[in-house]
């Protein structure tokens, strides 16, 4: 436990890698200004056409910094993508409780709670989408009363959010049944995370456990679901455990090919290594709305799998893909050269190493290396 909390505390030092600004919106529904903390990614000003997933935080007063720290740390190691973070201030005179008012008999928002619901959907989200470059993938997160309240957005025919991080939720009437039923009905990709702990508030734990059982009983292939029940954590410290767990769960498809993925999935394939790579990035774009070039290290992983399994013909497909991703680099010629070298066509291998010499260097591929390989193969041709 101490190691996890220490890691997250250290990650806060990375929060300076993104901009943190203050913003506000005048709500007609609430007849008041509501205040926001906004974290913009490091590349936001440099890449003017790029859009980013949204992480919207209820209880932004105290959830903003730990979420920003975890995301900044994960992005530093390229495990998590850049995200726009928006935290809503709710600390004024127990504002969070009045915002989340619901009818105890129906479990639906009423009074200020209904106005707050309409404010988020009808005013705040359009405001954010008009002002910031937000992609279709949107996450909402909350803690106890706000975590329970945010489930109400699932009840809509077209939910505002694709992903939900529910930290020790205080569930309203029938929510442990309704949320499970709703999650089972989605035809599109949906992400849902909830957590509790053995030191959590007891009256909440029973409903949380029931909701977990109900969700698991109604399997849905379109649902990405995870429940954590932490040992040795309290209602408050479980937040620090939950944040990285939820983010790494939701963004698993973003992460580079790991050693375990390589050994347990890729190398064991009989064929289709290049197709695996393409599918990985197509899934990332489809599920999370993140479009990005294939990482060089992921290309190298597929190269290694092809060579290990002697599936050299796939280097032609890999060359087509690398030329598409990095058209000005020597990567495509390198893959074709490796193909010809391993299939015994040394003359064509030399040709592509020479062609690659004229292209831009990339990663550990250099002009000296390409020229050296060409010279080495020429010696073999002369010996024959």
N, C-alpha and C positions, 0 to 999 in steps of 0.2 A: 504493500500500500504506500509506504513512504517513498519508494522508488518512483512510483507513478506520479505522485503529487510533486516530487522534486523535479521530475522530467517536465511536467506541465509548467511548473513555476519557472524553470529555466527557459522554457519556450517563449515566455512572455517577453524576454529580451529581444526576440526577433520581431516584435510588433512594430518596430520602427521602420521595417521594410515597406510598409504601406501607409498611405495617407489616412489620417483620422480627422474628419471635419465635423462641424456641428451644422445642423439643418433644422428647419421647422416647417409646419404646415398649419394653416388656419382651417379648422374643421367646422363646416356648417352643421354637420350632424351633432357634434358635441358642443358647438358654440364656444370653442376655446382653441388656443394654440396647443399643438402637441410637438414635443421636441425629440430630435433624433440625433444619434451618433452614427456617422457613416464612415466605414473603412473602405477606401478605394485601393485596388491592387497596385503593385509597383509599376506594372506596364500600362496602367490606364491612360496616362497622358501620351505615351509613346505610340501606342497602337490604337489609333483613333477609330478604327472600324471594328475592333474586336468587342464581342459581348461576353458577359460573365454571369455565371450562376449567382442567384441571390440567396443570401442567408438572412432571414428576417427574425429578429429576436424580440419576443415579449420579455419583460424584465431586463431590458437592455442596460439598465443601471449597473447590474452586477454580472450579467452574462456576457457583455460585450468583450471585455478584456480577456477572459479565459478562452473564448471562442477565437478571437483574433490571434492570440498567442499560439494556439494549437494549429490553426490554419497557416500562419506564417512559418512555423517550424516545419510542418509537413511540406509546404511548398518549397522551402529552402532545399529539401532533399528530393524534390520532384515526386513526392508521394501523394500530395494533394494539390488540386488546381488552385489558381487564383480565383477569388470569390469576392463579390461586393457584399459587405456586411452592413446591415442597418439595424441598430438597436433602438427600440422605442422606450423613452423615459416614462416610468410608471411609479415613481417613488413619492409623489406629492400627496400627502394626507391619505395614505392607503389607497391611492388611485387604482392600483392593480386589482383590488377587491371590488370596487365599484365598476371598473371596466368589465369585470367578469361576472356580473350579476346574472343569475339564471333562475327560472321558475323551478322550484323544488319538486313540483308534481310532474312536470313535463320534461325537465332537463334541458329546456331550450332557453336561449337568452331572452331577457325581459328588461324593460326600463333602460337604464344606462348600458347594460350589457348588450341589448339589441342595437342601440345607437353606436356602440363601439364596434360591433360586428359590421354594421353598414359603413362605418368610417374606414375600416381596414379595406374592405372590398370595393367600396364606391369612391373613396377619396385617396387614401394613402397609396394603394397599389398603382392606380393610374398616375399619381404624382411621381412616384419613384420610377415608373417605366418611361415616363416622358422626360425625366431629368437625367437619368443614368442609363448606361448601356447594359441592360439586363437581358440575359438569355431566357429561353422558355423554362429552364430548370430552376425551381424556386423551393427553398427549404424554410420551414417555420420551426421555431424552438421555443419552449417555455418550461417553467419550473413550478411544481405543485399546482396552485390554482390556475395559472396561465397555461400550464401544460394540459390540464383538463379542458380548459376553455377552447384551446386551439383545435380540438377534435371536431368542433362544430363546423369547421370549414370542410370537413370530409362529407358532411351531409348534403352539400350542394351538388347539383347534377354535374357541374364542371368545376371541380375544386380549384381554388386559386393556387394551391401549393401541390407540388409533386412529392414532397418529402416532409416527414414530421419527426422531430426529436422531442420526445415527451419524457421529461426528467421528473420522476416521482409524481405522477399526475394525481390531482384530486378530481376524481371522476364524478360527473354529475349523474343524475338519475338515469338508469338503464344504459349508461354509456358503455359499460363492459360488454353489453350485448350488441348495441347498435353499431359501435365502431367495428367490431369483428364482422358483423354482417356487411357493413359497407366496404371494408377492405376485401372481403371475399368476392365482391361484385365487379371490381374494376377490370376493364378490358385493356387499359393502358398501363404502362409501368408505374408502379407506386412504391414509395419507400417509407417504411415506418419503423421507428426505434423507440423503445421505452425501457426505463430502468427503475430499480428499487434497490434496497439494501437491508441487511438484517437489523441495522440500527435505524431504519426508516420509521416514519409515523405509522403505528399499527393499523389505525382505521383505514389508511390508504392502501396498505399492502394487500389486504384481502381482495379488494376490487381489482387491483393491478394484476394479481395472480390469476383471477378469474378471466380478465380480459386476455391475458397471455394464453391461457388454456383454450379460450374460444377462438382466438386467431389461429392457433396451431391446428385446431380441429377442422377448420375450414380452409384447406390448402388452396392457394391461388398462384399459378405459375407467374403471374404478372406482379406479384407482391414480393418485394425485398424486405424481409422482416427480421428483427433481432431484439431479444430481450436479455438484459443483464440484471442479475440479482447479486450484488456485490457483498462480499463478506468483510466484516470489520469496518464498514462505512456507515456514516450517519445520513440523515435527510439532506444535509448540506454538502458533506464531503463527497457524496456519490456523484455530484455534478462534475467534479474534476476527473473522476474515472470515466464518466459517460461520454464526455465531449470527444476525446480522441477515438473511443470505441465506435461511436455513431458515425463520425466523419470518415473513418477508414472503412467502415461497412458500406456507406453510401457511395464512396468514391473508389471502391476496390478496382473497378474496371479502368480507372485512370492510371493506376500505378504501373511502373515499368515491369517488364518480365523479370520475375525474381528467380533465385536459384531453385526454390521449391517448385515454382510453376514450370520451369525448364525441365527439371528432373522428373516431376510427377505427371506432367501433361504433354509437353511438347516432344521430348525425346521418345516417349512411348508410342507416338503416332507412327503408323506404317507409311503414311504419305500425307500430303496436304499441309506442309509446314508453312508455305507462303499464304495459303488460304487461312490458316489459323491466325497469322499476323494481320491480314486484312480484316478478318472478322472481329478481332480484338478492338481495332480502332473504329470500325463501323458501329459496333455495339456501344462504344463510348459516345459517339456522336448521336446515336439514336436514343439512348437511355438518358444521357446527361446534357445533351446539346453542346458538347465540347468537340470542336473540330480542330485538330492539330496535326502537324507532320509526324510521321512515324519516327520515334527516337532512334538514334544511331545504335545505341546499345541493344535495342530490340531487334534491329537488323542483324547485329552480330550474333545474338542468341539464335536466330533462325539459321544463319550461316553455319553455326556450330552444330546445330541439329541435322542439317543437310549433310554435312561432312561426316558426322558420326554414323549416320545411317546410310551413307553412300548413295544418297538420292540426288545425284549430281544434276539430273535433268531439271530439277526445280530451280537451279541457279538462273535459268533463262527467265522464268517467271519473276524471280527476285530482282533481276536486272531491270525488267520492265517497271516494277514497282518503285525501285530506287531512282530510276530516271524520272518517274512521275513526281516523286517527293522532292528530289534534289537534282533538277535538270542541268544545272551548271557545274555540278561536282563530278569527281572521278568515280563515284560509287558505282554507277551503272556499268562502266567499262571494267571496273575491278571485278564485279560479279560475273560478267561474261568471260573475263580472263580466267577466273577460277574454274568456271564451267569447262572451258576448252582445255585447260591444263589437266583437269581430273578425268577428262574423257579422251586424252591422248592426242588432241589436235594442238600441238605445240606452236605451229606457225600462227594460228588464229589467236592463241593465248598471248603471244608476243605482240601481235597487232593491237590487241585491246589494252595491254599494259602500256604500249606506246601512246595510244589514243588518250588514255587516262592521264598520262604525263602532261598533256596540254590543257587539262581541265583543272578546276579549283580543288585545292586540298580540302579534306573533310575528316574530322575526327583524327584517328591515327593513320589515315592514308595520306602519304606525302609524295611529292614528285620524286624525291630520291628513292623511296621505296618502289614506286612503279617502274622507274628506270632501272633500278637494280634487279627487279624480277625479270624484266625484258632481257637484260644482259645475261642473266643466269640461264634463261631458257635458250638463248642463242647458242651458248656454249654446248648445251645438250644437242641442239640440231647439228652443229659442226661435228660432234663426236660420232653422230650417226652416219 
